[in-house]
Amino acid sequence: KDCSVKIRWGMEGMMEAAAETDAQILVTAIVGMMGIRPTIAAMKAGKHIALANKETLVTAGHIIMPLAQEEQVDILPVDSEHSAIFQSLNGEKGNKIDKILLTASGGPFRGKTRAELASIRLEDALHHPNWSMGKKITIDSATLVNKGLEVMEAKWLFGVDPDKIQVIVHPQSVIHSMVQYEDGAIIAQLGTPDMRLPIQYALYYPQRRPLSGKRLDFFELGNLTFEKPDTDTFPGLKLAYEAMKRGGNIPTAFNAANERAVAKYLNRKINFLDIPEIVEACMENCRFLEHPSVDEILDTEKAAYEFIEGRW
């Protein structure tokens, strides 16, 4: 009652909704590269961004981060790993980072061989050991592509060279990520696998608010274990580092190819091991652009989709 309602749709509607509200902070949680334009619209309207759409930075970080400085808006991470890094950097301004230690659960197939992965069922791939997530990101976790996307996101968020971002498999998902400084000291953020904490931290930053839920019990926890990622069995992470090294619109090709490959896998049109092969082929086929505009990013996405549909 007495409430004005506007109905908007499509990209123009999303951009209008992102820019026109009175809110000081906007949560960008649109899946995929569709999040780029609404995020830019919100930033130009002076709104801080609680970023839950990693593809925006993966593909357009070279546009988004300079714009954030220009508009003097904050980009606050919602991903648990990036929130952990952000929290570990608090109070350390001016201190030199030696490396970022980005933790990964290893997914449901940690320890399996390629021969075993060849006969993996979709139902098994959709069962994550620690987190309850959507289908696409659950498959990305199983292939380690999600961790590759997170490395790309961390590069832009924290201005760190990819060579200084190390992925560590930590099956318990208790240490959400760490920062090592030049003196060797490591600061980490620990907690139970509960996405409410990083979401709340982004929304209320710099304040901490009460949050109900299970607390971490070290006596109950027992051991924390760590492993190197197996990039031979799970090449998605290795391909992500390659995409970052090549730069330009190659991360867009990586992301777009993975999106389409995962969709085909979810529809049972390809096998699990086909996903990284499709991504690699699409990266090799991509026409390189060093400083792509938003339009060129979206054109690269379209070209990747067309390439995949023509071959698979």
C-alpha positions in Angstrom: 0.0 0.0 0.0 1.2 3.5 -0.9 4.3 1.9 -2.5 5.4 3.0 -6.0 6.3 0.0 -8.1 8.3 0.1 -11.3 8.7 -2.9 -13.6 11.9 -3.1 -15.6 13.4 -5.9 -17.7 16.4 -6.7 -19.8 19.9 -5.1 -19.6 18.5 -1.6 -19.5 16.3 -2.5 -16.7 19.1 -4.0 -14.7 21.3 -1.0 -15.3 18.5 1.3 -14.2 17.8 -0.7 -11.1 21.5 -0.7 -10.2 21.9 3.0 -10.5 18.6 4.6 -9.4 18.0 3.2 -5.9 18.9 5.3 -2.8 21.1 2.4 -1.5 24.7 3.2 -0.7 25.9 -0.3 -1.5 24.8 -2.7 -4.2 25.2 -6.5 -4.1 26.1 -7.6 -7.6 25.1 -11.3 -7.8 24.1 -11.7 -11.4 25.6 -14.8 -12.9 28.1 -14.4 -15.7 29.3 -11.4 -17.8 25.8 -9.9 -17.7 26.9 -8.4 -14.4 29.5 -6.0 -16.1 27.2 -3.2 -17.3 25.0 -3.0 -14.2 28.1 -2.9 -12.0 29.5 -0.1 -14.0 26.2 1.8 -13.9 26.1 1.4 -10.1 29.6 2.7 -9.7 29.0 5.7 -11.9 26.0 6.4 -9.6 28.4 6.5 -6.7 27.4 3.2 -5.1 29.8 0.9 -3.3 29.8 -2.7 -4.7 29.5 -5.9 -2.7 30.9 -8.2 -5.4 29.4 -11.7 -5.7 29.9 -11.8 -9.5 33.5 -12.8 -10.1 33.1 -12.8 -13.9 32.9 -9.0 -13.8 36.5 -8.8 -12.6 37.7 -11.9 -14.5 36.8 -10.4 -17.8 36.7 -6.6 -17.2 39.0 -6.0 -14.2 41.0 -3.6 -16.3 37.9 -1.5 -16.7 36.3 -2.0 -13.3 39.2 -1.3 -10.9 40.3 2.0 -12.5 36.7 3.1 -12.5 36.4 2.4 -8.8 39.3 4.7 -8.1 37.9 7.4 -10.4 34.4 7.2 -8.8 35.9 6.7 -5.3 33.8 3.7 -4.5 34.7 0.5 -2.7 34.6 -3.0 -4.1 34.0 -5.3 -1.2 34.4 -9.1 -1.8 31.5 -11.5 -1.0 33.4 -14.7 -1.9 34.6 -16.4 1.3 38.2 -16.6 0.1 38.4 -13.0 -1.1 36.7 -11.8 2.1 39.3 -13.7 4.1 42.1 -12.0 2.1 40.4 -8.6 2.5 40.1 -9.2 6.3 43.8 -10.4 6.5 44.9 -7.2 4.8 43.0 -4.9 7.2 45.4 -2.7 9.2 48.4 -3.7 7.0 48.3 -0.8 4.6 51.8 0.0 3.4 53.2 -3.4 4.4 54.5 -5.4 1.5 52.8 -8.6 0.6 55.0 -11.6 -0.1 52.1 -13.8 -1.4 48.4 -14.6 -1.2 47.6 -18.1 -0.1 44.2 -18.9 -1.7 42.6 -22.1 -0.2 40.6 -24.6 -2.1 38.6 -27.6 -0.8 39.8 -29.7 -3.7 36.2 -30.5 -4.7 34.4 -33.9 -4.6 37.0 -35.7 -6.8 40.2 -34.7 -4.9 42.7 -37.6 -5.2 41.0 -39.3 -8.1 42.9 -40.2 -11.3 42.0 -39.2 -14.9 41.0 -42.8 -15.5 38.5 -42.6 -12.7 37.2 -39.2 -13.8 36.4 -40.6 -17.3 33.5 -42.5 -15.8 32.3 -39.9 -13.3 28.5 -39.5 -13.0 26.9 -36.1 -13.1 25.2 -36.8 -9.7 28.6 -37.3 -8.1 30.0 -34.1 -9.6 27.1 -32.1 -8.1 27.9 -33.2 -4.5 30.3 -30.8 -2.9 31.9 -32.0 0.4 31.7 -28.7 2.3 29.5 -26.1 0.6 25.9 -26.0 -0.7 26.0 -24.1 -4.0 24.3 -23.9 -7.4 25.0 -26.5 -10.1 27.3 -24.4 -12.2 29.7 -23.4 -9.4 29.6 -26.9 -8.0 30.9 -28.3 -11.3 33.5 -25.4 -11.4 34.7 -26.5 -8.0 35.0 -30.1 -9.2 37.2 -29.1 -12.2 39.2 -26.5 -10.2 38.0 -23.9 -12.7 36.3 -22.0 -9.9 39.6 -21.6 -8.1 41.2 -20.3 -11.3 38.4 -17.7 -11.6 39.1 -16.8 -8.0 42.8 -16.3 -8.7 41.8 -13.9 -11.5 39.5 -12.1 -9.2 42.1 -11.8 -6.5 44.6 -10.4 -9.0 42.3 -7.4 -9.7 40.9 -6.9 -6.3 44.2 -6.8 -4.5 46.5 -5.7 -7.3 48.8 -8.7 -6.9 50.7 -10.4 -9.7 49.3 -13.9 -10.4 52.8 -15.4 -9.6 52.2 -14.2 -6.0 48.9 -16.0 -5.7 49.4 -19.6 -4.5 46.5 -22.1 -4.4 46.6 -24.5 -1.5 44.1 -27.5 -1.2 42.7 -27.4 2.3 39.9 -30.1 2.4 38.4 -28.9 5.7 37.5 -25.4 4.4 38.3 -23.9 7.8 41.1 -21.5 6.8 39.3 -19.4 4.1 42.6 -17.9 2.8 45.8 -16.2 4.1 48.2 -13.4 3.4 52.0 -13.8 3.8 54.0 -10.6 4.4 57.6 -9.9 3.5 58.7 -10.7 7.1 57.3 -14.2 6.7 54.3 -13.6 9.0 51.0 -15.1 7.8 47.6 -13.7 8.7 44.6 -15.9 8.1 40.8 -15.8 8.5 39.3 -18.9 9.9 35.7 -20.0 10.4 33.0 -22.6 9.7 31.9 -22.9 6.1 29.1 -20.4 6.3 28.6 -17.8 3.6 26.5 -15.6 5.9 29.7 -14.2 7.4 31.4 -12.8 4.3 28.1 -11.5 3.0 27.4 -9.7 6.3 31.0 -8.4 6.5 30.7 -6.8 3.0 27.3 -5.2 3.7 28.3 -3.7 7.1 32.0 -3.0 6.5 33.9 -1.7 8.5 31.7 -2.8 11.3 31.3 -6.3 12.6 27.8 -7.3 13.7 26.4 -10.2 15.8 25.8 -13.4 13.8 24.2 -16.5 15.1 25.4 -20.0 14.0 28.0 -22.6 14.8 31.3 -21.4 16.2 34.6 -23.0 15.3 35.7 -25.6 18.0 39.4 -26.4 17.6 39.1 -29.4 20.0 36.3 -30.8 17.9 38.1 -29.9 14.7 41.3 -32.0 15.2 43.6 -31.7 12.2 43.9 -29.2 9.4 45.5 -30.6 6.2 47.1 -29.0 3.1 48.0 -30.3 -0.3 49.3 -29.0 -3.6 46.6 -28.9 -6.3 46.8 -31.6 -8.9 46.8 -29.6 -12.1 47.7 -32.5 -14.3 44.4 -34.3 -13.4 42.5 -31.1 -13.1 44.0 -28.7 -15.7 41.3 -26.0 -15.3 43.5 -24.2 -12.7 46.5 -24.3 -15.0 44.5 -23.0 -17.9 43.4 -20.0 -15.7 47.0 -19.1 -15.0 47.7 -19.3 -18.7 44.8 -17.1 -19.5 46.0 -14.5 -17.0 49.5 -14.6 -18.4 48.3 -14.0 -21.9 45.9 -11.3 -20.7 43.6 -9.1 -22.9 40.4 -10.9 -23.8 41.8 -14.5 -23.2 40.3 -14.6 -19.7 36.9 -13.8 -21.3 37.4 -16.7 -23.7 38.3 -19.0 -20.7 35.3 -17.9 -18.8 32.8 -18.1 -21.7 34.1 -21.5 -22.9 33.8 -22.9 -19.4 30.2 -21.6 -19.0 29.1 -23.2 -22.2 31.0 -26.4 -21.5 29.5 -26.8 -18.1 26.0 -26.2 -19.5 26.6 -29.0 -22.0 27.9 -31.3 -19.2 24.8 -30.5 -17.1 22.7 -31.5 -20.1 24.7 -34.7 -20.4 26.0 -33.8 -23.9 29.7 -34.1 -23.0 31.8 -35.9 -20.4 33.5 -34.4 -17.3 37.0 -34.5 -18.9 35.7 -32.7 -22.0 35.2 -29.5 -20.0 38.9 -28.4 -19.8 39.6 -29.6 -23.3 36.8 -27.3 -24.7 38.2 -24.4 -22.6 41.7 -24.9 -23.9 40.5 -25.2 -27.6 38.5 -22.0 -27.2 41.4 -20.1 -25.7 43.6 -21.1 -28.7 40.9 -20.1 -31.2 40.3 -16.7 -29.6 41.3 -13.6 -31.7 43.5 -11.7 -29.2 42.6 -8.1 -28.1 45.0 -6.5 -25.6 42.6 -3.9 -24.1 39.1 -5.0 -24.9 36.2 -2.7 -24.3 32.9 -3.9 -22.7 31.5 -4.4 -26.2 34.6 -6.4 -27.3 34.4 -8.5 -24.2 30.8 -9.4 -25.0 31.8 -10.1 -28.6 34.5 -12.4 -27.4 31.9 -14.2 -25.3 29.6 -14.6 -28.3 32.5 -15.8 -30.5 33.4 -18.4 -27.9 29.8 -19.7 -27.8 29.6 -20.0 -31.6 33.0 -21.8 -31.8 31.8 -24.4 -29.2 28.4 -24.9 -30.8 30.1 -25.5 -34.1 32.3 -28.3 -32.7 30.6 -29.9 -29.8 
